Amino acid sequence: MRLKIVRHYKQMRYNLFILSFAVLLATSCTQVVDPVFEQSGQDLFIKAQIESYTFRPEIQLNTTFTNTLDEVTLSSKVNTIVYVNDDDDPKDFRPLPENKSVWIAPAELEIAEGNDYRLLIDASELGFKATEASTRVPFSGNLGVKSLNIISNGQTSTDGMTRLETKVTLNSSTELPEYYHLIPFIRNNDGTRLNLIIERISSNLNATIDLEHRHGILIDESVLDDTKEVSILLNTSDDIDIESLDFPFIYFDLKTTTKDYYLYNISISDQVKANASPFNKETLTYSNFSSGYGIFTIYTSKLDSIIIE
């Protein structure tokens, strides 16, 4: 009798095992499992420094890379949208067919001073975390050119460089101080632009940053003294004869920027000083995105000039 009970118990255990295996097999045959693809060490790199008056602005999407990890090629599976003042009508950026790293805004996207913009990028299908950044378009600041003096003419100076000294003032159009990117330049006789080299800043030095990776200087208005003046010694780096110019003016491209623009460009400039790549994941020091790396900012531009006499 005991032997029959043991055999019956073993048979029940065997039947339960077969039943459990059958259920598991049936479940595995019918369940759809989406594979999770994860990048190993890469992050999105976004560069979106947009001028407010640009028609259909562009942004750049890439991935970070290191000595051991190659850049990942992105595809149209990336969703890139921008919200204006958090409305319920987001605008889609689309990749250029000939260059998948460049995404262009739709024609109906309007950019206006004082508006808030939120850029959302979802590349989860490619294994990247969704990321976003926000910016507010600043109101254009005001530039005043107080003086301009010719220090030396390239045709007669010993080192062949033309030097000019100018003094400018900067004032916000609102009650709050702003951040600026000032780029002085002249025009050659063929109309091309020649950016001037910043040789020396002799007033309000603590409020200015002479950039290494691009032309011009950054200015933090909140650090300027009460005069709001910046004195700059400029040179052409070439033996240009000022008196022979068809357009004898110095032009000033004044960009009123956000604090994010200011901090991002300082960090890139510092990397260039250190001979580091601005696209290297380990050395990129400033980002306003929630995940990944990069910058989303919109700035305004204003052009002013003074005649060279």
Residue pairs with C-beta under 8 A, 6 or more apart in sequence:
36 127
37 126
37 127
38 127
39 63
39 72
39 126
39 127
39 128
40 69
41 66
41 69
41 281
42 63
42 64
42 65
42 69
42 71
42 72
42 128
43 63
43 64
43 128
43 281
43 291
43 292
43 293
44 61
44 62
44 63
44 64
44 121
44 123
44 128
44 131
44 289
44 291
44 292
44 293
44 294
45 61
45 62
45 63
45 64
45 279
45 284
45 292
45 293
45 294
46 59
46 60
46 61
46 119
46 121
46 131
46 133
46 289
46 292
46 293
46 294
46 295
46 296
47 59
47 60
47 62
47 294
47 295
48 59
48 60
48 119
48 133
48 294
48 295
48 296
48 297
49 261
49 295
49 297
49 299
50 57
50 59
50 111
50 297
50 298
50 299
51 57
51 255
51 298
51 299
51 300
51 301
52 111
52 112
52 113
52 137
52 298
52 299
52 300
52 301
53 111
53 300
53 301
54 111
55 107
56 104
56 105
56 106
56 107
56 109
57 104
57 105
57 109
57 111
58 102
58 103
58 104
58 105
59 80
59 93
59 102
59 103
59 105
59 119
59 296
60 101
60 102
60 103
61 74
61 78
61 80
61 95
61 101
61 102
61 103
61 121
62 71
62 74
62 101
62 279
63 71
63 72
63 74
63 128
64 71
64 279
64 280
64 281
64 284
64 292
64 293
65 71
65 279
65 280
65 281
66 280
66 281
66 282
72 126
73 100
74 95
74 100
74 101
74 123
74 126
75 100
75 126
76 95
76 100
77 123
77 125
77 126
78 95
78 121
78 122
78 123
78 125
78 126
79 92
79 120
79 121
79 122
79 123
80 92
80 93
80 94
80 103
80 119
80 120
80 121
80 122
81 90
81 91
81 92
81 93
81 119
81 120
82 90
82 91
82 93
82 105
82 109
82 117
82 118
82 119
82 120
83 90
83 117
83 118
83 120
84 91
84 109
84 110
84 115
84 116
84 117
85 115
85 116
86 116
86 118
90 120
91 105
91 106
91 108
91 109
92 106
93 103
93 104
93 105
93 106
94 103
94 104
94 106
95 101
95 102
95 103
95 104
96 102
96 103
96 104
111 117
111 137
111 298
112 137
113 137
113 138
113 139
113 140
113 300
114 136
114 137
114 139
115 136
115 137
116 134
116 135
116 136
117 134
117 135
117 136
117 137
117 296
117 298
118 132
118 133
118 134
119 132
119 133
119 134
119 135
119 296
120 130
120 131
120 132
121 130
121 131
121 132
121 292
122 130
123 130
124 130
128 291
128 292
129 291
129 292
130 291
131 289
131 290
131 291
131 292
132 289
132 290
133 260
133 288
133 289
133 290
133 294
133 295
133 296
134 288
134 296
135 258
135 260
135 288
135 296
135 297
135 298
136 258
137 298
137 299
137 300
138 178
138 179
138 256
138 257
138 258
138 299
138 300
139 172
139 173
139 174
139 178
139 256
139 300
140 173
140 254
140 256
140 300
140 301
140 302
141 170
141 171
141 172
141 173
141 178
141 180
141 221
141 254
141 256
141 302
142 170
142 171
142 172
142 173
143 168
143 169
143 170
143 182
143 252
143 254
143 302
143 304
144 168
144 169
144 170
144 171
145 166
145 167
145 168
145 250
145 252
145 304
145 305
145 306
146 167
146 168
146 169
146 229
147 165
147 166
147 167
148 164
148 165
148 166
148 250
148 306
148 308
148 309
149 164
149 165
149 166
150 162
150 163
150 164
150 242
150 308
151 163
151 164
151 165
151 233
152 161
152 162
152 163
153 162
153 241
153 242
153 243
154 160
154 161
154 162
154 236
154 238
154 239
154 240
154 241
154 242
155 239
155 241
157 163
160 238
160 239
161 235
161 236
161 237
161 238
161 239
162 235
162 236
162 238
162 239
162 240
162 241
162 242
163 199
163 233
163 234
163 235
163 236
164 196
164 233
164 234
164 235
164 242
164 250
164 308
165 231
165 232
165 233
165 234
166 184
166 231
166 232
166 234
166 250
166 306
167 203
167 229
167 230
167 231
167 232
168 182
168 229
168 230
168 232
168 252
169 227
169 228
169 229
169 230
170 180
170 182
170 219
170 221
170 224
170 228
170 230
170 254
171 221
171 228
172 178
172 221
177 220
177 221
177 222
177 224
178 221
178 256
178 257
179 218
179 219
179 220
179 221
179 256
179 257
179 258
179 259
179 261
179 262
180 218
180 219
180 221
180 254
180 255
180 256
180 257
181 216
181 217
181 218
181 219
181 254
181 255
181 257
181 261
181 265
181 299
182 216
182 217
182 219
182 230
182 252
182 253
182 254
182 255
183 195
183 215
183 216
183 252
183 253
183 255
184 195
184 196
184 198
184 216
184 232
184 234
184 250
184 251
184 252
184 253
185 193
185 194
185 195
185 196
185 215
185 250
185 251
185 253
186 193
186 194
186 196
186 236
186 240
186 245
186 247
186 249
186 250
186 251
186 308
187 193
187 194
187 245
187 246
187 247
187 249
187 251
188 194
188 240
188 245
189 244
189 245
189 246
189 247
191 247
194 236
194 238
194 240
195 215
195 216
196 215
196 234
196 235
196 236
196 250
197 234
197 235
197 236
197 237
198 210
198 216
198 217
198 232
198 233
198 234
199 233
199 234
199 235
200 232
200 233
201 208
201 210
201 217
201 230
201 231
201 232
201 233
202 231
202 232
202 233
203 227
203 229
203 230
203 231
204 223
204 224
204 225
204 227
204 229
204 230
204 231
206 223
207 219
207 220
207 221
207 223
207 224
207 230
208 217
208 218
208 219
208 220
208 230
209 217
209 218
209 219
209 265
209 266
209 269
210 217
211 217
211 218
211 265
211 269
212 269
212 270
212 272
212 273
213 265
213 268
213 269
213 271
213 272
213 278
214 265
216 253
217 230
217 232
218 257
218 262
218 265
218 266
219 230
220 262
221 228
224 230
234 250
242 248
242 308
245 308
248 307
248 308
248 309
249 305
249 306
249 307
249 308
250 305
250 306
250 308
251 303
251 304
251 305
252 303
252 304
252 305
252 306
253 301
253 302
253 303
254 301
254 302
254 303
254 304
255 299
255 300
255 301
256 299
256 300
256 301
256 302
257 297
257 299
258 297
258 298
258 299
260 286
260 288
260 295
260 296
260 297
261 295
261 297
261 299
263 286
264 286
264 287
264 288
264 295
264 297
266 286
267 284
267 285
267 286
268 278
270 285
271 277
271 278
271 280
271 283
271 284
271 285
272 278
274 283
276 283
277 283
278 284
281 293
284 293
286 295
287 293
287 294
287 295
288 295
288 296
288 297
289 295
289 296
